[in-house]
Amino acid sequence: MVGREQDAAVLRAALRAGRHVLLEGPAGAGKTLLLRHVCRDRRVVEVNATTVFSAGGLVGRTDPGRALVSATSAHRPARAGARPFLPGALVEAMRAGAVLVLDEANRLAPDAFAVLVPAMSEGELTVPGLGQVAAAAGFRVVAVANPQDRIGTGAIPAAFLDGRCGS
């Protein structure tokens, strides 16, 4: 990353220190390119945030068809992959110890932040029907935002920006 070595070093250090990061800058500044460069040796789960992307999209959902199959075949051995819960990006990243990238984070629905904050600050999340999900080592959240874009965006809540969210 020619000309962005210092930015890359700071981002790398923050991730190594167990911190979650907010990258802000105008469109075309190379925020996503910088992030991909720094995380090239890490597992990354990306979310392209929109105002309709809610907590349910981050956490996951129960697949009714799989739930029905699971309930009707209780007397038979479970089939591989037949679990009724389909994990969302947040649960997937937590389980894998991956970097969850929230592109355009200021477009997320308010309830999405309500599930992100405990995952970031406590390293765990309680999911109805699934139970407790603990973050594996390496789990980080990197939010990317363009503060100049005011169309279809909202304010990022103070609790999300709180410096105590992290190890």
LOLUM-976091 format. One record per residue: x, y, z of N, C-alpha, C, O, CB in turn. Coordinates in steps of 0.1 Angstrom, whole numbers, padded with zeros to 4 digits, always signed. Glycine has a CB too. Example, Ala and Ser with C-alpha at 12.3 -4.5 7.8 and 13.67 -1.06 7.14 Angstrom:
BEGIN
+0132-0057+0078+0123-0045+0078+0132-0033+0078+0142-0033+0085+0113-0045+0090 +0128-0022+0071+0137-0011+0071+0129+0000+0079+0134+0011+0080+0141-0006+0057 
% end
This chain:
BEGIN
+0009-0012+0000+0000+0000+0000+0009+0012+0000+0013+0017+0011-0010+0000+0012 +0012+0017-0012+0021+0028-0013+0014+0041-0008+0003+0044-0011+0025+0030-0028 +0021+0048+0001+0016+0060+0007+0006+0058+0019+0002+0067+0025+0009+0067-0003 +0003+0045+0022-0007+0042+0033+0000+0033+0043-0007+0027+0051-0020+0036+0027 +0013+0033+0044+0020+0024+0053+0017+0027+0067+0015+0018+0075+0035+0024+0051 +0016+0040+0071+0013+0043+0085-0001+0040+0088-0003+0035+0099+0016+0059+0087 -0010+0042+0079-0024+0038+0082-0026+0023+0084-0032+0019+0093-0033+0043+0070 -0019+0016+0075-0019+0001+0076-0013-0003+0089-0018-0013+0096-0011-0005+0064 -0002+0003+0094+0005-0001+0106-0004+0002+0118-0005-0006+0127+0018+0006+0108 -0011+0013+0118-0020+0016+0129-0032+0007+0130-0036+0002+0140-0026+0031+0128 -0038+0004+0118-0049-0006+0118-0045-0020+0122-0052-0026+0130-0055-0007+0103 -0033-0024+0117-0028-0037+0121-0026-0038+0137-0029-0048+0143-0014-0040+0114 -0020-0027+0142-0017-0027+0157-0030-0027+0165-0031-0034+0175-0009-0014+0160 -0040-0020+0160-0053-0020+0167-0060-0033+0167-0065-0038+0177-0063-0009+0160 -0059-0040+0156-0065-0054+0155-0057-0064+0164-0063-0072+0170-0065-0059+0140 -0044-0063+0163-0035-0071+0172-0038-0069+0187-0037-0078+0195-0021-0069+0169 -0041-0056+0190-0044-0053+0204-0058-0056+0208-0062-0054+0220-0042-0038+0206 -0066-0063+0200-0079-0067+0203-0090-0056+0202-0101-0058+0208-0079-0072+0217 -0087-0046+0195-0096-0034+0194-0105-0036+0182-0101-0042+0172-0088-0021+0193 -0117-0031+0183-0126-0029+0172-0123-0015+0166-0119-0006+0173-0141-0031+0176 -0126-0013+0153-0121-0001+0146-0132+0005+0138-0141-0003+0132-0109-0004+0137 -0133+0018+0137-0141+0025+0128-0132+0033+0119-0124+0041+0123-0151+0035+0136 -0134+0030+0106-0126+0037+0095-0136+0047+0089-0146+0043+0083-0120+0027+0085 -0133+0060+0090-0141+0070+0084-0133+0077+0073-0121+0079+0074-0147+0080+0094 -0140+0081+0063-0134+0089+0052-0143+0090+0040-0153+0083+0039-0121+0083+0048 -0140+0099+0031-0148+0102+0020-0148+0090+0010-0139+0082+0010-0144+0114+0013 -0158+0089+0002-0159+0079-0009-0146+0080-0017-0142+0091-0021-0171+0081-0018 -0141+0068-0021-0129+0068-0029-0116+0070-0022-0105+0071-0028-0130+0078-0040 -0116+0071-0008-0103+0073-0001-0095+0061+0001-0084+0061+0005-0107+0079+0013 -0101+0049-0002-0093+0037-0001-0095+0029+0012-0086+0021+0016-0079+0039-0004 -0106+0032+0019-0108+0026+0032-0109+0011+0031-0103+0003+0038-0120+0032+0039 -0117+0006+0021-0119-0008+0019-0107-0015+0014-0104-0026+0018-0131-0010+0010 -0100-0008+0005-0087-0014+0000-0077-0015+0011-0070-0025+0012-0082-0005-0011 -0076-0005+0020-0067-0006+0031-0070-0017+0040-0062-0025+0045-0067+0007+0039 -0083-0019+0043-0088-0030+0052-0085-0043+0046-0080-0052+0053-0103-0028+0054 -0088-0045+0033-0085-0058+0027-0070-0061+0027-0066-0073+0028-0090-0058+0012 -0061-0051+0025-0047-0053+0025-0043-0057+0039-0035-0067+0040-0040-0039+0021 -0047-0051+0050-0043-0054+0063-0048-0068+0067-0042-0075+0075-0048-0043+0073 -0060-0071+0063-0067-0084+0067-0064-0095+0057-0072-0105+0058-0081-0082+0069 -0055-0094+0048-0053-0104+0038-0050-0118+0043-0052-0128+0036-0042-0100+0028 -0044-0119+0055-0041-0131+0061-0050-0135+0072-0048-0145+0080-0027-0131+0067 -0062-0129+0073-0072-0132+0083-0085-0136+0076-0087-0133+0065-0075-0120+0092 -0093-0143+0083-0106-0146+0078-0115-0134+0080-0115-0127+0090-0113-0159+0086 -0122-0130+0069-0130-0118+0069-0145-0122+0065-0147-0130+0056-0125-0108+0060 -0154-0117+0073-0168-0118+0069-0173-0104+0067-0173-0095+0075-0177-0125+0081 -0178-0102+0054-0182-0088+0050-0197-0087+0050-0204-0096+0046-0176-0085+0037 -0201-0075+0054-0215-0071+0053-0216-0058+0046-0210-0048+0050-0222-0071+0067 -0224-0057+0036-0226-0045+0029-0239-0039+0035-0250-0043+0032-0228-0046+0013 -0238-0030+0045-0249-0025+0053-0259-0017+0045-0255-0009+0036-0244-0018+0065 -0271-0019+0048-0282-0010+0043-0291-0007+0055-0290-0013+0065-0289-0017+0031 -0300+0003+0053-0310+0006+0063-0319-0005+0066-0325-0005+0077-0317+0019+0059 -0321-0015+0057-0330-0026+0060-0322-0038+0066-0328-0048+0069-0337-0030+0047 -0309-0037+0066-0301-0048+0072-0302-0046+0087-0296-0037+0093-0286-0047+0067 -0309-0055+0094-0313-0054+0108-0305-0064+0116-0296-0071+0111-0327-0056+0110 -0308-0064+0129-0302-0073+0139-0304-0088+0134-0295-0096+0135-0308-0072+0153 -0316-0091+0129-0318-0104+0124-0309-0109+0113-0304-0120+0112-0332-0106+0119 -0305-0099+0104-0296-0102+0094-0282-0105+0099-0274-0113+0093-0295-0091+0084 -0278-0098+0110-0265-0100+0116-0264-0113+0124-0254-0120+0123-0261-0088+0125 -0275-0115+0131-0275-0127+0140-0278-0140+0133-0271-0150+0135-0285-0125+0151 -0288-0140+0125-0292-0152+0118-0307-0155+0120-0314-0147+0125-0284-0164+0122 -0311-0166+0115-0325-0169+0115-0327-0184+0116-0318-0192+0113-0333-0163+0104 -0339-0188+0120-0343-0202+0120-0350-0205+0107-0359-0198+0103-0352-0205+0132 -0345-0215+0100-0351-0219+0087-0363-0228+0091-0361-0239+0096-0340-0227+0078 -0375-0224+0087-0387-0232+0091-0387-0246+0085-0391-0255+0092-0399-0225+0086 -0382-0247+0073-0381-0261+0067-0372-0270+0074-0375-0281+0077-0377-0260+0052 -0360-0265+0078-0351-0273+0086-0356-0276+0100-0354-0286+0105-0337-0266+0086 -0363-0266+0106-0369-0268+0119-0379-0279+0119-0380-0287+0128-0375-0255+0124 -0387-0279+0108-0397-0290+0107-0391-0303+0105-0395-0313+0111-0407-0287+0095 -0381-0304+0096-0374-0317+0094-0367-0322+0107-0368-0333+0111-0363-0315+0083 -0361-0312+0114-0355-0316+0127-0365-0321+0137-0362-0331+0144-0348-0303+0133 -0377-0314+0138-0387-0318+0148-0393-0332+0144-0396-0340+0153-0398-0308+0148 -0395-0335+0131-0401-0347+0127-0392-0359+0127-0396-0370+0126-0408-0346+0114 -0379-0356+0127-0369-0367+0126-0361-0368+0140-0350-0372+0140-0359-0365+0115 -0368-0365+0151-0361-0365+0164-0357-0379+0167-0347-0381+0175-0371-0360+0174 -0363-0389+0162-0360-0403+0166-0349-0409+0157-0343-0419+0159-0372-0412+0165 -0345-0401+0146-0334-0406+0137-0322-0397+0140-0323-0386+0145-0339-0405+0123 -0310-0402+0136-0298-0394+0138-0299-0382+0129-0304-0382+0118-0285-0403+0134 -0293-0371+0134-0293-0358+0127-0285-0359+0115-0274-0365+0115-0288-0347+0136 -0290-0353+0104-0282-0352+0091-0273-0341+0092-0276-0330+0099-0292-0350+0079 -0261-0342+0086-0251-0331+0086-0257-0319+0079-0263-0321+0068-0238-0336+0079 -0256-0308+0084-0261-0295+0078-0276-0293+0080-0281-0283+0074-0258-0295+0064 -0283-0301+0087-0297-0300+0089-0301-0291+0101-0313-0291+0104-0303-0314+0090 -0292-0285+0107-0296-0276+0119-0305-0265+0114-0303-0259+0104-0283-0270+0125 -0315-0263+0122-0325-0253+0118-0321-0238+0119-0327-0230+0112-0338-0254+0126 -0310-0235+0126-0305-0221+0127-0295-0219+0116-0285-0226+0115-0300-0219+0141 -0297-0208+0109-0288-0204+0099-0281-0191+0104-0287-0181+0105-0295-0201+0085 -0268-0193+0107-0261-0181+0113-0259-0169+0104-0257-0171+0092-0247-0186+0119 -0261-0157+0109-0258-0145+0102-0243-0142+0103-0235-0149+0109-0267-0134+0107 -0240-0131+0097-0226-0127+0096-0219-0125+0110-0208-0129+0111-0225-0114+0088 -0226-0119+0119-0221-0117+0133-0218-0130+0140-0207-0132+0145-0230-0108+0141 -0227-0139+0140-0225-0152+0146-0214-0160+0139-0206-0166+0146-0238-0160+0146 -0214-0159+0126-0203-0166+0118-0190-0161+0122-0180-0168+0124-0206-0165+0103 -0188-0147+0122-0175-0141+0125-0171-0144+0140-0160-0147+0142-0176-0126+0123 -0181-0144+0149-0177-0147+0163-0172-0161+0165-0162-0163+0171-0190-0144+0172 -0179-0170+0159-0176-0185+0160-0162-0187+0154-0154-0195+0159-0186-0194+0153 -0159-0180+0143-0147-0183+0135-0135-0175+0140-0124-0177+0135-0149-0181+0121 -0137-0165+0149-0127-0156+0153-0122-0147+0141-0111-0144+0139-0115-0164+0158 -0132-0143+0133-0129-0136+0121-0131-0121+0123-0136-0116+0133-0139-0141+0109 -0127-0113+0113-0130-0099+0113-0143-0097+0106-0145-0100+0094-0118-0091+0106 -0152-0091+0113-0165-0087+0107-0164-0073+0102-0162-0063+0109-0177-0088+0118 -0165-0072+0088-0164-0059+0082-0178-0054+0079-0186-0060+0072-0156-0060+0069 -0181-0042+0085-0194-0036+0082-0192-0024+0073-0190-0013+0077-0201-0031+0096 -0194-0026+0060-0192-0016+0050-0204-0007+0050-0215-0012+0050-0189-0022+0036 -0202+0006+0050-0213+0016+0051-0221+0014+0064-0233+0014+0064-0222+0014+0039 -0213+0013+0075-0219+0011+0088-0230+0021+0092-0239+0018+0100-0209+0010+0099 -0228+0033+0088-0238+0043+0091-0251+0042+0084-0260+0050+0086-0232+0057+0089 -0253+0031+0076-0265+0028+0070-0273+0016+0077-0284+0013+0074-0263+0023+0056 -0267+0011+0088-0273+0000+0095-0285+0005+0102-0286+0016+0107-0263-0006+0105 -0295-0004+0104-0307-0001+0111-0303-0001+0126-0294-0007+0130-0318-0013+0109 -0310+0008+0134-0307+0009+0148-0306-0004+0156-0298-0005+0165-0317+0019+0155 -0315-0013+0153-0315-0026+0161-0302-0034+0159-0299-0042+0167-0327-0034+0158 -0296-0032+0147-0283-0039+0144-0272-0035+0154-0265-0044+0159-0278-0036+0130 -0272-0022+0158-0262-0018+0168-0265-0024+0182-0256-0026+0189-0262-0003+0169 -0278-0027+0184-0281-0033+0197-0275-0047+0199-0273-0051+0210-0296-0033+0199 -0273-0054+0188-0267-0067+0190-0252-0066+0188-0244-0075+0193-0273-0077+0179 -0247-0056+0181-0233-0055+0179-0225-0051+0192-0215-0056+0195-0230-0045+0168 -0231-0042+0200-0225-0036+0212-0221-0047+0222-0210-0048+0226-0233-0026+0218 -0231-0056+0226-0227-0067+0235-0217-0076+0229-0208-0081+0236-0239-0074+0240 -0218-0079+0216-0208-0088+0210-0194-0082+0211-0184-0089+0213-0212-0091+0196 -0193-0069+0209-0180-0062+0209-0175-0060+0223-0163-0062+0225-0182-0049+0202 -0184-0056+0232-0179-0053+0246-0177-0065+0254-0168-0066+0263-0188-0043+0252 -0186-0075+0253-0185-0087+0262-0180-0099+0255-0176-0109+0262-0199-0090+0267 -0179-0099+0242-0174-0110+0235-0183-0122+0235-0180-0134+0233-0161-0115+0241 -0196-0119+0237-0206-0130+0237-0220-0124+0233-0222-0112+0234-0207-0137+0250 -0229-0133+0229-0242-0129+0225-0251-0140+0228-0248-0152+0226-0242-0126+0209 -0263-0136+0233-0273-0146+0236-0283-0146+0224-0289-0135+0221-0281-0144+0249 -0285-0157+0218-0294-0158+0206-0305-0167+0209-0303-0179+0213-0286-0164+0194 -0318-0162+0209-0329-0170+0212-0330-0183+0203-0328-0182+0191-0342-0162+0210 -0332-0194+0209-0333-0207+0201-0319-0213+0198-0319-0224+0194-0340-0204+0189 -0309-0206+0201-0295-0211+0198-0287-0211+0211-0279-0221+0214-0288-0202+0188 -0289-0201+0220-0282-0200+0232-0270-0190+0232-0271-0180+0224-0276-0214+0236 -0260-0193+0240-0249-0184+0241-0239-0186+0230-0235-0197+0227-0242-0185+0255 -0235-0175+0224-0224-0176+0214-0212-0168+0219-0213-0156+0221-0229-0170+0199 -0201-0175+0221-0189-0168+0226-0180-0165+0214-0178-0173+0205-0182-0177+0237 -0174-0154+0214-0164-0150+0204-0151-0158+0205-0145-0158+0216-0162-0135+0204 -0147-0164+0194-0134-0170+0194-0123-0160+0193-0125-0149+0189-0133-0180+0182 -0111-0164+0197-0100-0155+0196-0098-0149+0182-0099-0157+0173-0087-0162+0201 -0096-0136+0181-0094-0130+0169-0106-0123+0164-0105-0115+0154-0090-0140+0159 -0118-0125+0170-0130-0118+0166-0128-0103+0167-0125-0098+0178-0142-0122+0174 -0130-0095+0156-0130-0081+0156-0141-0076+0147-0145-0082+0138-0116-0076+0152 -0145-0063+0150-0154-0056+0141-0147-0044+0136-0142-0036+0143-0168-0052+0149 -0148-0043+0123-0142-0031+0116-0154-0025+0108-0159-0031+0099-0130-0034+0107 -0158-0013+0113-0169-0006+0106-0163+0005+0097-0153+0012+0101-0178+0001+0117 -0168+0006+0085-0163+0015+0075-0175+0025+0072-0186+0020+0069-0158+0008+0062 -0172+0038+0073-0183+0048+0071-0178+0060+0063-0166+0063+0064-0189+0052+0084 -0187+0066+0056-0184+0078+0049-0193+0089+0056-0205+0090+0053-0188+0077+0033 -0187+0096+0064-0195+0106+0072-0201+0117+0064-0210+0124+0068-0186+0112+0083 -0196+0119+0051-0201+0129+0043-0214+0125+0036-0221+0134+0031-0190+0133+0033 -0216+0112+0035-0228+0107+0029-0240+0108+0038-0240+0102+0049-0227+0092+0024 -0250+0116+0035-0261+0119+0044-0274+0112+0039-0284+0113+0046-0263+0134+0045 -0274+0106+0027-0286+0100+0021-0287+0086+0026-0278+0078+0023-0286+0101+0006 -0298+0082+0033-0300+0069+0037-0291+0064+0049-0289+0053+0051-0298+0059+0026 -0286+0074+0056-0277+0071+0067-0282+0076+0080-0292+0084+0080-0263+0076+0064 -0277+0071+0091-0281+0076+0104-0268+0078+0112-0257+0075+0108-0290+0066+0111 -0270+0083+0124-0259+0085+0133-0255+0071+0139-0263+0063+0142-0262+0095+0144 -0242+0069+0140-0237+0057+0147-0238+0060+0162-0233+0070+0167-0222+0054+0143 -0245+0051+0169-0248+0053+0183-0235+0055+0192-0225+0048+0189-0256+0042+0189 -0235+0063+0202-0224+0065+0211-0219+0052+0217-0207+0050+0218-0227+0075+0222 -0228+0043+0221-0224+0030+0227-0215+0022+0217-0207+0015+0222-0236+0022+0231 -0218+0023+0204-0210+0016+0194-0196+0022+0193-0186+0015+0191-0217+0016+0181 -0195+0035+0195-0183+0043+0194-0175+0042+0207-0163+0047+0208-0185+0057+0190 -0181+0038+0218-0174+0038+0231-0161+0030+0231-0161+0019+0226-0184+0031+0242 -0151+0036+0236-0138+0030+0236-0137+0017+0245-0127+0010+0244-0128+0039+0241 -0147+0014+0252-0147+0002+0261-0151-0011+0253-0150-0022+0258-0155+0003+0273 -0155-0009+0241-0159-0021+0232-0146-0027+0227-0141-0023+0217-0168-0016+0220 -0142-0037+0234-0130-0045+0230-0123-0051+0242-0127-0049+0253-0120-0035+0223 -0113-0059+0239-0106-0066+0250-0098-0057+0258-0092-0062+0268-0098-0077+0244 
% end
